[in-house]
Amino acid sequence: MPAERGQAGPTISEVAAEAGVGRATAARTLGGYGYVSPELRARVLAAAEKLGYRANALARSMSTGVTHTLGVIVADIGNPFFAGLLRGISDTSRARGFDVIVLSTYEDLQEEIAATNVLIDKRVDGVIVASAALQRNQVAHIKSAMDRGIPVVLVDRAVAALDLDAVVIDNRDAAREAVEGLVAAGHRRIGFVWGPPVAEPPSTRRELVAAASRNLWTDGERLRGYLDALDDAHIPFDPELVMVGPKTEARVVLEVGRMLALPDRVTAVFCTETDGMTGTLRALRAAGLSYPDDVSLIGFDDNAWAAVMEPPLTMIEQPVHELGAKAAEVLLGILAGAEPAREMHTLRSRLIQRASVAPPREPSGHST
């Protein structure tokens, strides 16, 4: 009969006796290694079910070297983007018999290093990471995992110092399409929220892109898309229309308020993060302005509240579930014996047109 709560569970020897097989046969069947005939396997599994035997995963991993566990490191579990990504990873992994351990770093490199060490100690079979590492001297922890035979796949952002498979979205093209939509509506004074976290706005495009590139890969790609669209429309770059400073909603309110107070103020704002959009909405309210009558808006990372706003917001929809699922597929493929492709796997986003874009109320006064 099954073991009662609080009592030690049945042993492999007891399962073997119940099935009428040797202990080695029972161990191979329950440990998932070696050959066992279909008839004996069925007898062992039936006996294990009858007795309520539960395999010791740690002991099994020590004998086989496989834990059927993936480690996932993300910036913020509470962020809806990462929550959707994790669902994609979990759904795909579970279907292949793998469990998932998730750790959150809040974009702190030291937290990421600690999380990686935890996963190494847990003997995970592979790791998916949305890394905060930016430079070559910041990736030793990831290389340490790989040196131990743990394959790593990057998700959401690439890391130039690592020659690994990375699953990302088309950040640059998505940003370019969004800003092109604002240009097509007649806008030439288009703000960018948010930019690099530096104290003062860089005076040249090259300095601006360099500053963004020293931050997250996604930030740099979205800024490049914004600049691409301005170039295509022959709109001069104005550093005063790019937010700089800490990446917080409070900073967005200050920076957008500054852009709205310029003599030739912004008539449209492109927001690359959810907090950027909420901060921009607060700044408009503080200035007594509304969208799209006074300022047109497009945001990144569509969500439920954007669709129920009045008017509803035009947003870029990221394929978050597919992003996680693809990252898991790539990692599981490597674990199954596939050679790492060491390439960028890019998924397409989608611009959801709603009602937050309209022509500017009056010409900005700039010539082409």
C-alpha positions in Angstrom: 0.0 0.0 0.0 1.2 3.6 -0.6 3.3 5.1 2.1 1.4 7.3 4.6 2.3 11.0 5.1 5.2 11.4 7.4 6.5 7.9 6.7 9.5 7.1 4.5 8.5 6.2 1.0 9.1 2.7 -0.5 12.6 1.9 -1.7 13.8 0.6 -5.0 14.4 -2.8 -3.4 10.7 -2.9 -2.2 9.5 -2.0 -5.7 11.8 -4.7 -7.2 10.4 -7.3 -4.7 6.8 -6.3 -5.6 7.5 -6.6 -9.3 9.5 -9.8 -9.0 12.6 -8.4 -10.6 16.1 -7.7 -9.5 17.0 -4.4 -7.9 19.3 -3.5 -10.8 16.3 -3.9 -13.3 14.1 -1.7 -11.0 16.8 0.9 -10.7 17.3 1.1 -14.5 13.6 1.4 -15.1 13.0 4.1 -12.4 16.2 5.9 -13.2 15.5 6.1 -16.9 18.8 4.7 -18.1 20.0 1.4 -19.6 17.9 -1.2 -21.4 14.9 -2.9 -19.8 12.5 -5.2 -21.7 9.0 -3.8 -22.3 7.5 -6.6 -20.1 9.8 -6.0 -17.1 9.5 -2.2 -17.5 5.7 -2.5 -17.3 5.9 -4.7 -14.2 8.2 -2.3 -12.4 6.1 0.8 -13.2 3.0 -1.0 -12.0 4.7 -2.0 -8.8 6.0 1.6 -8.3 2.5 3.0 -8.8 1.0 0.5 -6.4 3.5 1.3 -3.7 3.5 5.0 -4.3 7.2 5.1 -5.2 8.5 8.6 -6.0 11.9 8.8 -7.7 14.6 10.8 -5.9 15.5 13.4 -8.6 18.8 14.4 -7.0 20.0 10.8 -6.8 18.9 10.1 -10.3 20.8 13.2 -11.6 23.9 12.1 -9.9 23.8 8.7 -11.6 22.8 9.9 -15.0 24.2 13.5 -15.1 20.8 14.7 -16.3 18.3 16.6 -14.1 15.6 17.5 -16.8 15.7 21.0 -15.4 16.3 24.3 -17.2 17.4 27.5 -15.5 15.9 30.8 -16.6 17.3 34.2 -15.6 15.2 37.3 -16.4 15.2 40.9 -15.3 11.9 41.1 -13.5 9.4 38.3 -13.0 6.7 40.9 -12.2 7.0 42.6 -15.6 4.2 41.4 -17.9 6.7 41.0 -20.8 8.9 38.6 -18.9 5.8 36.8 -17.4 4.6 36.1 -21.0 8.1 35.0 -22.0 8.3 32.6 -19.0 5.0 31.1 -20.0 6.4 30.3 -23.4 9.5 28.7 -21.9 7.5 26.8 -19.3 4.9 25.4 -21.8 7.5 24.2 -24.2 9.8 22.8 -21.6 7.0 20.9 -19.7 5.9 19.3 -23.0 9.4 17.9 -23.3 9.5 16.7 -19.7 11.7 19.5 -18.3 11.1 21.6 -15.2 12.1 25.2 -15.0 13.8 27.2 -12.2 13.3 31.0 -12.6 15.5 33.7 -11.0 15.0 37.5 -11.3 17.9 40.0 -11.3 16.3 43.4 -11.7 18.9 44.2 -14.4 21.7 44.0 -11.7 24.8 42.2 -13.0 25.8 41.0 -9.5 22.4 39.5 -9.0 22.8 37.8 -12.4 26.2 36.4 -11.4 24.7 35.0 -8.2 21.7 33.5 -10.0 24.0 31.8 -12.5 26.0 30.3 -9.7 22.8 29.0 -8.0 21.8 27.3 -11.3 25.2 25.7 -11.7 24.9 24.4 -8.1 21.5 23.1 -8.9 23.0 21.1 -11.8 20.5 22.4 -14.4 20.9 21.0 -17.8 20.8 24.3 -19.6 20.2 28.1 -19.1 18.2 30.7 -20.8 19.2 34.3 -19.8 18.1 37.8 -20.5 21.5 39.1 -19.6 22.4 42.5 -18.2 26.0 42.0 -19.3 27.3 44.6 -21.7 31.1 44.2 -22.0 33.6 41.4 -22.5 34.7 41.6 -18.9 31.2 41.1 -17.6 30.4 37.6 -19.0 32.7 35.3 -17.0 29.8 33.8 -15.1 28.1 32.7 -18.4 31.3 31.3 -19.7 31.8 29.5 -16.4 28.4 27.7 -16.9 29.4 26.8 -20.5 32.8 25.5 -19.3 30.9 23.1 -17.0 29.0 21.7 -20.1 25.8 23.8 -19.5 24.6 25.2 -22.8 23.3 28.8 -22.6 20.8 30.6 -24.9 20.2 34.4 -24.8 16.7 35.7 -24.9 15.3 39.2 -25.5 18.7 40.8 -26.0 22.0 39.9 -27.5 25.4 40.3 -25.9 28.2 41.2 -28.3 30.9 39.6 -26.2 29.1 36.2 -26.4 29.0 34.0 -29.5 25.7 32.2 -28.6 22.3 31.6 -29.9 20.1 34.6 -29.1 16.3 34.7 -29.6 15.1 38.3 -30.0 12.5 40.4 -31.8 13.1 42.9 -34.7 13.6 45.8 -32.4 15.2 48.2 -34.9 12.6 47.5 -37.7 9.7 47.8 -35.2 10.9 51.2 -33.9 11.5 52.4 -37.5 8.0 51.4 -38.6 6.4 53.1 -35.6 8.2 56.4 -36.2 7.5 56.2 -39.9 3.8 56.1 -38.9 4.2 59.3 -37.0 6.1 60.9 -39.9 3.3 59.8 -42.3 0.8 61.6 -40.1 2.8 64.8 -40.6 5.0 64.9 -37.5 8.5 66.3 -37.5 9.1 67.0 -33.8 9.1 63.4 -32.5 10.3 62.7 -29.0 12.1 59.4 -28.1 11.4 57.9 -24.6 13.6 56.4 -23.3 17.2 57.0 -24.2 20.6 56.3 -22.7 20.9 56.8 -18.9 23.4 59.6 -19.1 23.4 62.9 -17.3 23.4 65.1 -20.3 22.1 64.6 -23.9 24.9 63.7 -26.3 25.4 66.5 -28.9 25.8 64.2 -31.9 24.1 61.1 -33.3 27.3 59.1 -33.0 27.7 59.9 -29.3 24.0 59.2 -28.7 24.1 55.7 -30.3 27.4 54.9 -28.5 25.8 55.9 -25.1 22.8 53.7 -25.9 24.9 50.8 -27.0 26.7 50.9 -23.6 23.3 50.1 -22.1 21.0 47.2 -23.0 21.2 45.9 -26.6 17.4 46.5 -27.0 17.8 50.1 -26.1 20.4 50.7 -28.8 18.4 48.8 -31.5 15.2 50.8 -30.8 17.1 54.1 -30.9 18.7 53.2 -34.2 15.2 52.5 -35.6 14.1 55.9 -34.5 17.1 57.5 -36.2 16.6 55.4 -39.3 13.0 56.8 -39.7 14.2 60.4 -39.2 16.9 59.9 -41.9 14.4 58.4 -44.4 12.2 61.5 -43.9 15.2 63.9 -44.0 14.3 65.2 -40.5 17.3 66.7 -38.7 18.3 65.0 -35.5 17.6 67.1 -32.4 19.2 65.8 -29.2 16.7 67.8 -27.1 14.0 65.4 -28.3 15.7 62.3 -26.8 15.1 61.5 -23.1 18.3 60.9 -21.1 18.8 60.0 -17.4 17.6 57.3 -15.1 15.1 54.9 -16.7 12.2 55.6 -14.4 8.6 56.8 -14.8 9.4 59.9 -12.7 12.3 60.8 -15.0 10.0 60.4 -18.0 7.6 62.9 -16.6 10.4 65.4 -16.2 11.9 64.8 -19.6 8.6 64.8 -21.6 7.6 67.9 -19.6 10.8 69.6 -20.8 10.1 68.6 -24.4 6.6 70.0 -24.2 8.0 73.3 -22.9 10.4 73.8 -25.8 9.7 76.8 -28.1 9.2 74.3 -30.9 7.7 71.5 -28.8 7.2 67.9 -29.6 4.0 67.0 -31.4 4.5 63.2 -31.1 6.3 60.8 -28.7 7.6 57.3 -29.3 7.9 55.3 -26.1 10.0 52.2 -26.0 8.9 50.8 -22.6 5.6 50.6 -20.7 6.9 52.9 -17.9 7.9 55.3 -20.7 4.3 55.4 -21.9 2.7 55.9 -18.4 5.2 58.6 -17.6 4.4 60.4 -20.9 0.7 60.2 -20.2 1.3 61.8 -16.7 3.4 64.5 -18.3 0.6 65.4 -20.8 -1.9 65.5 -18.0 0.4 67.8 -16.0 0.7 70.1 -19.0 -3.0 70.2 -19.6 -2.6 68.5 -22.9 -4.3 65.5 -24.4 -3.6 62.8 -27.1 -3.9 62.7 -30.0 -5.2 66.2 -30.3 -2.1 67.9 -28.9 0.5 65.0 -29.0 0.4 61.7 -30.8 1.6 58.6 -29.1 3.0 55.2 -30.0 4.3 52.7 -27.4 6.2 49.5 -27.3 4.9 46.2 -25.8 1.2 46.1 -26.3 -1.0 45.1 -23.3 -4.6 45.0 -22.2 -4.8 48.4 -20.7 -3.6 50.1 -23.9 -6.6 48.8 -25.7 -9.1 50.1 -23.1 -7.6 53.6 -22.8 -9.7 56.4 -24.2 -8.7 56.9 -27.0 -7.0 53.4 -27.3 -3.2 53.5 -27.8 -1.3 52.5 -30.9 1.3 50.0 -29.7 3.9 47.5 -30.9 2.9 44.0 -30.0 5.8 41.7 -29.1 5.4 37.9 -29.6 6.4 37.3 -26.0 5.0 33.7 -25.7 6.6 32.7 -29.0 9.9 34.4 -27.9 10.0 32.2 -24.8 8.9 29.1 -26.7 11.6 29.6 -29.4 14.3 30.1 -26.7 13.3 26.8 -25.1 13.2 25.0 -28.4 16.7 26.2 -29.3 18.1 25.1 -25.9 16.2 21.8 -25.9 17.6 21.1 -29.4 21.1 21.6 -28.2 20.5 19.3 -25.2 19.2 16.7 -27.6 22.4 16.8 -29.5 22.0 19.6 -32.1 25.1 21.7 -32.8 24.6 25.3 -31.5 23.8 27.6 -34.5 25.3 30.6 -32.7 23.0 32.9 -34.6 20.4 35.6 -34.0 16.9 34.1 -34.2 14.7 37.1 -34.9 10.9 37.1 -34.5 8.6 39.7 -36.0 6.6 42.2 -33.9 3.4 43.8 -35.0 2.2 47.4 -35.0 -1.3 47.6 -33.6 -3.0 50.7 -35.1 -5.5 52.3 -32.8 -6.5 55.9 -32.2 -3.5 57.7 -30.5 -2.0 59.1 -33.7 -3.4 62.2 -35.6 -1.9 65.0 -37.7 -0.2 67.7 -35.7 -2.4 70.6 -34.8 -0.2 73.2 -36.5 3.0 73.1 -38.6 6.2 72.9 -36.6 7.8 75.5 -38.7 10.7 73.2 -39.8 11.5 72.9 -43.5 12.5 69.7 -45.3 
